[in-house]
């Protein structure tokens, strides 16, 4: 009669393990092994993994920001080029005004 009870206990334990997440399963396995250093050794890579994820998110956000700044810079460069062209045209207009005034002055004089 002891055998069915032991079998039932094992089945319940297996069902319990089946509900665990991979991390919980690893922790329970480490407890079963009995080495007190295992959980400590396991937490170090988990901590580094979290740090890595945070760094990756930061890099991704910084990349998006960089792309936005590049797009803005491209627009500003276009604006600068338009201002240069405008200044060149204004200089030409002033030069033409002087030439025209000089021609008018010579014709009248």
Secondary structure, 3 states (H helix, E strand, C coil): CHHHHHHHHHHHHHHHHHCCCHHHHHHHHHHHHCCHHHHHHHHHHHHHHHHHHHHHHHHHHHHHHHHHHHHHHHHHHHHHHHHHHHHHHHHHHHHHHHHHHHHHHHHHC
